[in-house]
Amino acid sequence: MGDAGEGLIDADSRIQERLEDLEREREERRNPTAVKNPERARELESLRLARVELERQFEATTHERRRAMLTQALADLDKRIAAARAKPE
């Protein structure tokens, strides 16, 4: 069985990411020409969508090994998103 605290941590990180996404979307609406590197923007959007899909799978999965695999995949995506955001414009 999974740890109850693990679900709270996952929910907290999802909320934080959603708040970051909303802030980014607000900023893009305020300044639509701010996208200096469209390739980087596409990469980030692709990674974000992949993360959303993995989260959906995680929520729907009850098998512990599959959940562990999805947790690792989410962590890997988080690293890739952070690296993509850290790239200079």
Secondary structure, DSSP 8 states (H G I E B T S, - for coil): ---HHHHHHHHHHHHHHHHHHHHHHHHHHH-GGG---HHHHHHHHHHHHHHHHHHHHHHH---HHHHHHHHHHHHHHHHHHHHHHHS--
